[in-house]
């Protein structure tokens, strides 16, 4: 009967390789998300540009009114949520925005105390 035993890790190289692979997979996932967003944006610009021209030139109202822009507006809402999903809500305000604003308002209040 063959005896099977678990051997301890010989050195930290195996752990290091595992961490590098995990980091690579996380980075690859982020790059794929960025590429997906940029393709979404490119298709949005091309398709909506075409639709706005097509509808605007062929409708009785021309480019006035909501008609030529309806698709761009509603698709733009979806594109905005895709943007938030890829870049995160911190993109607009930054990670420390809330702390900086609280400090700013507290400093203003403190200057009024004196």
N, C-alpha and C positions, 0 to 999 in steps of 0.2 A: 504494500500500500504506500502510495506516494504522500509524503508529508508536505503540506502547504502552510507557509507562514508569511505573515506580513512583515516587510522589511521597512525600517525607518528611512526617511529621506536622507540621502547621502550628503546633500548640501542644499544651499538656498537657491541654486540654479533652477531647479524644477519649479519652485514657488515663484521665482522671478519670471520664468517663462510663462507660467499660468497667468500672472498679473499682466504681463505684456500682451498676452493674447486677449484677455478680458478688456484691456484698455483699447486695443485695436478694434475689437468688435463694437465697443461703445462709440468710438470715433467713426467707424464705418457707418453705423446706424445714423449718427448725426449728419454725416456727409450725404447719405441717401435721402434724409429728410430735407436737407437744404436743396439738393438737386430736384427733388419732387416739387418743392415750392417754386423754384425758379422756372421749371417747365410749366407749372400751373400758371404762373405770371405771364410767361411768354405766350402761351395759348390764349389766355384771357385778352391780352393786348391785340393779338392778330385777329381772333374771332370777333371780338367786340368792335374793333375798328371796321372790319368788313361789314358786320351787321348794321352798325350805325350809318355807314355810307349807303348800304343797300336799302334800308328802310327809309332813310332821310331823302334819298333821291327818287324813290318810287312811291312815296305816299303823298297824299294831297296836302298834308300839313307841312311837309318838308322836314326841316330839322327843329321846328318848334314843337313844343309839347313834350310829353313823357315817352311817347312811343319808341323813338329810335334808341332811347337810353335805358329802357326798362331792363333788358337783359344784362347790360353792364352794371346797373345798380344792384340787382339781386345777386348776380354772380360775384360782384365785388364784395358783398357781405360775406359770402362763403370764402372768398379769397382772404378777407381780413381774418376770419377765424382760423384759416390754414396758417396764416402768418403768425398769429398768436400761438398756435400749436407748435410751430417750429422754433420760433425765437423766444417764446415765453412772455408772460405779462411784464416781466422785469425789463424788457427791452425798451419800453416807453418811458418808464420812470427810473430805471436803474435799481440796483439791489439795495442801496442805502438811501434812497430818495425819502422814504418815510422818516428815518432817523434825522436826516439833514433838515427836513421841513419842521419837525418838532423842535429841534435845537434852534432853528431860525426864529420860530414863534416865541419860544421861551426867552431867547435873547432880547427880542423886542419888548416882551412883557417886563423883563428885568430892567431894561433901560427906562421904562416908565415908572418904576418904583422909586428911582432916585430923584 
